[in-house]
Amino acid sequence: MSTKFSNDSIIRASEIGEYVFCHRAWWLHRVQGLESANRAQMDAGAARHIQHGRAVQRADALTRAAIILCAIALFFALLCALALIFSVT
């Protein structure tokens, strides 16, 4: 037996945060259907979160690239050391 939920019965993490911050604002939005008067500021905040997320992804990619380059450098350093140790003079 499958149970179907409407969008109204699902509580998202952002709604919990909104309720914790101000239960009255949550009630006005969720029950009364009123939108925030600070819509432009909320949109700017969402855009800033997207921008920050991209910066975090770039930093993660650069960190991975640095680790790979260090591993390659270590490999060649070991290769040179072995060549010096086993070289016939």
Backbone as a ProteinNet text record, in pm:
[ID]
protein_1_A
[PRIMARY]
MSTKFSNDSIIRASEIGEYVFCHRAWWLHRVQGLESANRAQMDAGAARHIQHGRAVQRADALTRAAIILCAIALFFALLCALALIFSVT
[TERTIARY]
84.7	0	89.4	74.4	158.5	81.4	157.1	98.9	151.4	60.8	101.5	90.5	195.2	197	182.8	109.7	103	221.7	251.5	361.1	339.1	213.1	182.6	218.7	226.7	256.4	405.6	487.8	632.3	691	766.4	833	979.9	1030.4	1170.4	1257.1	1388.3	1482.3	1476.2	1458.3	1451.1	1329.8	1221.9	1103.5	1128.1	1202.8	1235.4	1319.7	1416.8	1498.4	1414.4	1319.5	1231.1	1146.5	1097.7	1016	1098.4	1220.6	1307	1339.9	1365.7	1399.3	1280.4	1162.8	1043.2	919.4	859.8	744.8	626.9	617.3	508	525.7	648.5	675.8	646.4	682.5	653.6	502.7	429	284.5	222.3	267.3	213.7	239.3	355.9	388.8	319.8	332	282.2	129.6	69.6	-74.4	-153	-107.1	-180.9	-145.1	-31.2	7.6	65.2	109.1	166	313.6	358.6	499.6	572.6	701.8	784.6	791.9	796.4	811.3	955.6	1046.7	1189.2	1230.3	1146	1171.6	1302.6	1332	1454.6	1576.9	1571.5	1683.6	1698.7	1587.2	1592.2	1650.4	1610.9	1665.8	1814.9	1856.5	1999.3	2076	2017.3	2080	2092.8	1990.1	1995.4	2103.3	2113.7	2218.1	2356.7	2370.4	2499.7	2534.7	2436.7	2461.1	2508.5	2449.1	2491.2	2634.7	2666.1	2801.9	2901.8	2866.5	2954.3	2973.2	2865.9	2875	2971.2	2966.6	3059.6	3203.6	3224.9	3360.1	3411.7	3325.2	3364.3	3399.4	3321.8	3351.9	3485.2	3512.6	3642.5	3756.3	3740.5	3844.5	3867.6	3761.3	3773.4	3848.1	3815.1	3883	4031.3	4063.4	4202.8	4279.6	4214.9	4278.4	4310.1	4215.7	4239	4351.4	4354.1	4461.3	4596.3	4601.9	4727.3	4775.4	4685.6	4722.7	4777.7	4712.7	4758.8	4895.8	4915.4	5045.5	5154.9	5124.3	5222.6	5258.8	5160.7	5187.9	5277.3	5251.6	5335.1	5477.1	5490.7	5623.6	5698.1	5629.7	5690.7	5736	5655.7	5691.7	5821	5830.2	5950.7	6071.5	6049.9	6160.3	6214.8	6126.3	6169.8	6240	6188.9	6250	6391.4	6410.5	6543.9	6636.3	6585.5	6666.5	6710.7	6621.5	6657.7	6759.2	6744.9	6840.5	6979.1	6985.7	7113.9	7176.3	7093.9	7143.5	7198.3	7128.6	7163.8	7244.2	7285.1	7361.8	7503.4	7554.3	7688.5	7779.8	7882.7	7975.4	8106.4
-117.2	0	123.9	207.7	327.6	447.9	533.7	655.7	773.4	857.3	975.9	1097.3	1179.9	1301.6	1420.9	1518.1	1643.3	1728.7	1829.2	1920.5	1987.6	2004.1	2069.6	1982.8	1851.7	1764.3	1740.5	1789.8	1773.6	1898.2	1877	1988.8	1981.3	2085.9	2091.7	2150.8	2126.5	2178.1	2330	2395.5	2542.1	2590.6	2513.2	2551.1	2535.3	2432.7	2414.4	2532.4	2571.6	2687.9	2813.8	2829.7	2946.1	2944.1	2826.3	2814.6	2844.6	2790.3	2813.8	2962.4	3025.3	3168	3252	3223.8	3301.4	3218.7	3159.4	3072.3	3149.2	3276.1	3357.8	3377	3402.9	3418	3286.9	3175.3	3044.7	3027.3	3059.2	3044.6	3134.1	3260.2	3351.9	3300.7	3243.6	3194.6	3061.4	2966.9	2830.9	2821.5	2883.5	2870.1	2979.2	3102.9	3213.9	3238.7	3184.9	3200.3	3336.5	3412.1	3544.7	3532.8	3611.3	3613.5	3718	3699.8	3793.9	3927.7	4035.5	4168.5	4191.1	4105.9	4119.1	4025.1	4011.8	3916.4	3946.4	4073.7	4109.7	4068.6	4090.7	4051.8	3900.6	3828.9	3682.7	3629.2	3689.9	3648.9	3678.1	3792.6	3826.9	3727	3686	3586	3452.3	3412.7	3286.4	3291.7	3405.1	3421.2	3415.7	3474.9	3471.6	3328.9	3251.3	3111.7	3032.3	3058.7	2991.3	3029.3	3156.6	3206	3140.9	3133.6	3071.6	2922.4	2855.4	2713.1	2689.2	2775.8	2763.1	2785.6	2882.2	2907.9	2787.3	2723.7	2603.9	2490.4	2473.7	2370.1	2396.5	2523.5	2558.5	2526.5	2563.1	2536.2	2386.1	2309.3	2163.3	2108	2156.4	2110.6	2147.6	2269.1	2310.7	2228.9	2194.8	2110.7	1972.8	1914.8	1783.4	1790.4	1897.9	1914	1927.1	1999.9	2015.5	1882.4	1801.4	1669.1	1581.6	1583.8	1503.7	1551	1682.4	1735.4	1702.8	1707.6	1669.1	1521.8	1437.5	1294.8	1271.1	1342.5	1329.5	1376.5	1489	1540.8	1441.8	1383.1	1282.7	1161.1	1118.2	1005	1033.6	1152.7	1185.7	1207.5	1259.8	1274.6	1137.6	1042.4	906.6	842.1	866.7	811.7	866.5	996.5	1057.5	1003.1	986.6	933.1	791.1	710.9	573.4	572	663.1	670.5	707.8	797.4	836.4	722.5	649.5	539.6	425.7	392.7	276.6	312.2	436.3	473.7	418.4	379.7	324.7	438.8	462.5	570.2	516.1
0	0	0	-99.1	-108.1	-53.8	11.1	65.7	-13.9	-59.2	-133.5	-42.5	-47.6	31.7	-60.3	-14.6	-90.1	-49.1	-127.3	-93.9	41.2	80.7	207.7	327.4	308.9	422.3	440.5	350.4	361.2	426.2	532.1	599.1	564.3	503.7	461.6	572.3	561.4	660.5	668.2	553.9	555	633.8	631.2	708.2	857.5	894.5	1035.8	1082.7	1000.2	1033.6	1045.2	954	958.1	1085.3	1123.3	1243.3	1368	1373.8	1489.9	1501.1	1387.1	1388.3	1432.7	1373.8	1409.1	1373.7	1474.8	1449.2	1391	1423.7	1368.4	1217.4	1174.5	1030.7	958.1	1020.1	959.7	944.8	1048.9	1046.2	940	932.2	831.9	690.9	669.1	534.8	506.1	598	574.7	582.8	683.7	707	634.4	647.5	588.7	442.1	397.6	258	224	323.4	299.3	264.9	169.9	132.4	214.9	228.3	302.9	228.7	305.2	246	201.6	246.6	215	101.7	3.2	-105.2	-177.8	-203.6	-274.8	-193.2	-63	22.6	28.6	31.2	32.9	-98.1	-209.8	-339.3	-346.7	-292.5	-290.7	-204.2	-92.9	-7	-76.3	-149.6	-223.9	-331.7	-399	-501.2	-438.2	-320.2	-249.7	-208.5	-167.7	-132.8	-254	-369.1	-492.1	-525.2	-513.9	-540.8	-444.6	-318.9	-219.9	-249.7	-287.7	-321.9	-437.3	-536	-649.1	-604.3	-514.9	-463.4	-385.5	-309.2	-233.7	-330.2	-436.5	-535.2	-603.6	-637.4	-697.5	-602.5	-475.1	-375.5	-361.8	-364.5	-355.7	-476.5	-595.3	-717	-713.9	-667.4	-658.7	-555.5	-445.7	-344	-400.9	-472.8	-535.2	-637.7	-716.9	-815.7	-746.7	-635.8	-561.5	-506.8	-456.7	-404.3	-516	-630.9	-744.7	-790.7	-801.4	-843.7	-742.2	-613.6	-511.6	-523.2	-549.8	-567.3	-689.1	-797.5	-917.7	-888.3	-818.3	-783.6	-694.6	-599.5	-512.1	-592.1	-686	-770.6	-847	-907.8	-984.2	-892.7	-773.2	-678.2	-638.4	-613.5	-581.1	-699.8	-818	-939.4	-957	-934.6	-943.7	-835.1	-714.2	-604.9	-635.2	-687.7	-724.4	-837.2	-932	-1042.6	-989.9	-892.5	-834.6	-753.8	-680.8	-598.3	-684.1	-787.7	-869.9	-995.7	-1007.4	-1127.1	-1117.3	-1229.6	-1236.8	-1281.1	-1202.7	-1237	-1286.5
[MASK]
+++++++++++++++++++++++++++++++++++++++++++++++++++++++++++++++++++++++++++++++++++++++++

